[in-house]
């Protein structure tokens, strides 16, 4: 299965729409599974940057999409060395 690197929220709407269509689902069918109206789901798909993480993960699950995170290098403005542990 192909992997897609997403670096900005602006990339999400077209990917969500493509994944939905690939899954053979209409907006109404996805909305029903999410427990929202078709209009609400349509707005979510268009404005994916406004969707909370929990709802986005639930949507990805419905679409049969897995989210994988990976480190690309030092964060912008990071002052830690590459061997430092995160300070969570």
C-alpha positions as a Markdown table, in Angstrom:
| # | Residue | x | y | z |
|---|---|---|---|---|
| 1 | Unk | 0.0 | 0.0 | 0.0 |
| 2 | Unk | 1.4 | 3.4 | -0.9 |
| 3 | Unk | 2.4 | 5.8 | 1.9 |
| 4 | Unk | 1.8 | 9.5 | 1.9 |
| 5 | Unk | 3.8 | 12.1 | 3.7 |
| 6 | Unk | 1.7 | 14.9 | 5.1 |
| 7 | Unk | 3.5 | 18.0 | 6.3 |
| 8 | Unk | 0.7 | 20.6 | 6.2 |
| 9 | Unk | -3.0 | 20.6 | 7.1 |
| 10 | Unk | -3.8 | 21.8 | 3.6 |
| 11 | Unk | -2.8 | 18.4 | 2.2 |
| 12 | Unk | -5.5 | 16.6 | 4.3 |
| 13 | Unk | -8.7 | 17.4 | 2.4 |
| 14 | Unk | -7.7 | 15.9 | -0.9 |
| 15 | Unk | -6.2 | 12.9 | 0.8 |
| 16 | Unk | -9.3 | 12.3 | 2.9 |
| 17 | Unk | -11.5 | 12.6 | -0.2 |
| 18 | Unk | -9.3 | 10.2 | -2.2 |
| 19 | Unk | -9.2 | 7.6 | 0.7 |
| 20 | Unk | -13.0 | 7.9 | 1.0 |
| 21 | Unk | -13.5 | 7.3 | -2.7 |
| 22 | Unk | -11.0 | 4.5 | -2.7 |
| 23 | Unk | -13.0 | 2.8 | 0.1 |
| 24 | Unk | -16.1 | 3.1 | -2.0 |
| 25 | Unk | -17.9 | 5.3 | 0.5 |
| 26 | Unk | -20.1 | 8.3 | 0.0 |
| 27 | Unk | -19.9 | 11.3 | 2.3 |
| 28 | Unk | -23.3 | 10.2 | 3.7 |
| 29 | Unk | -22.0 | 6.7 | 4.5 |
| 30 | Unk | -19.0 | 8.1 | 6.3 |
| 31 | Unk | -21.1 | 10.6 | 8.1 |
| 32 | Unk | -23.5 | 7.9 | 9.3 |
| 33 | Unk | -20.5 | 5.9 | 10.7 |
| 34 | Unk | -19.1 | 9.0 | 12.4 |
| 35 | Unk | -22.5 | 9.9 | 13.9 |
| 36 | Unk | -22.7 | 13.3 | 12.1 |
| 37 | Unk | -24.8 | 14.7 | 9.3 |
| 38 | Unk | -23.6 | 14.6 | 5.7 |
| 39 | Unk | -23.2 | 18.4 | 5.8 |
| 40 | Unk | -21.0 | 18.2 | 8.9 |
| 41 | Unk | -18.9 | 15.5 | 7.4 |
| 42 | Unk | -18.5 | 17.5 | 4.1 |
| 43 | Unk | -17.3 | 20.5 | 6.2 |
| 44 | Unk | -14.9 | 18.2 | 8.0 |
| 45 | Unk | -13.5 | 16.9 | 4.8 |
| 46 | Unk | -13.0 | 20.4 | 3.4 |
| 47 | Unk | -11.6 | 21.8 | 6.6 |
| 48 | Unk | -9.6 | 18.9 | 7.9 |
| 49 | Unk | -7.2 | 21.3 | 9.8 |
| 50 | Unk | -10.1 | 22.0 | 12.2 |
| 51 | Unk | -10.8 | 18.4 | 13.0 |
| 52 | Unk | -9.6 | 17.2 | 16.4 |
| 53 | Unk | -7.1 | 14.4 | 16.7 |
| 54 | Unk | -9.6 | 11.8 | 18.2 |
| 55 | Unk | -12.2 | 12.4 | 15.5 |
| 56 | Unk | -9.5 | 12.4 | 12.7 |
| 57 | Unk | -8.2 | 9.0 | 14.0 |
| 58 | Unk | -11.8 | 7.6 | 14.1 |
| 59 | Unk | -12.3 | 8.9 | 10.5 |
| 60 | Unk | -9.1 | 7.3 | 9.3 |
| 61 | Unk | -10.1 | 4.0 | 10.9 |
| 62 | Unk | -13.5 | 4.2 | 9.0 |
| 63 | Unk | -11.6 | 4.8 | 5.8 |
| 64 | Unk | -9.2 | 1.9 | 6.4 |
| 65 | Unk | -6.2 | 4.2 | 6.7 |
| 66 | Unk | -3.4 | 3.8 | 9.2 |
| 67 | Unk | -1.6 | 6.8 | 10.7 |
| 68 | Unk | 2.2 | 6.3 | 11.1 |
| 69 | Unk | 4.4 | 9.0 | 12.6 |
| 70 | Unk | 8.1 | 9.3 | 12.0 |
| 71 | Unk | 10.9 | 11.8 | 12.9 |
| 72 | Unk | 12.4 | 13.7 | 10.1 |
| 73 | Unk | 15.1 | 15.6 | 11.9 |
| 74 | Unk | 15.4 | 18.4 | 14.5 |
| 75 | Unk | 12.3 | 20.3 | 15.1 |
| 76 | Unk | 12.2 | 23.9 | 13.9 |
| 77 | Unk | 13.7 | 26.1 | 16.6 |
| 78 | Unk | 14.8 | 23.0 | 18.6 |
| 79 | Unk | 17.8 | 23.7 | 20.9 |
| 80 | Unk | 18.3 | 20.1 | 22.0 |
| 81 | Unk | 21.1 | 18.0 | 20.6 |
| 82 | Unk | 20.0 | 15.0 | 18.5 |
| 83 | Unk | 21.0 | 12.7 | 21.4 |
| 84 | Unk | 18.8 | 14.4 | 24.0 |
| 85 | Unk | 15.6 | 12.8 | 25.2 |
| 86 | Unk | 12.3 | 14.6 | 24.8 |
| 87 | Unk | 11.3 | 16.5 | 28.0 |
| 88 | Unk | 7.7 | 15.3 | 28.2 |
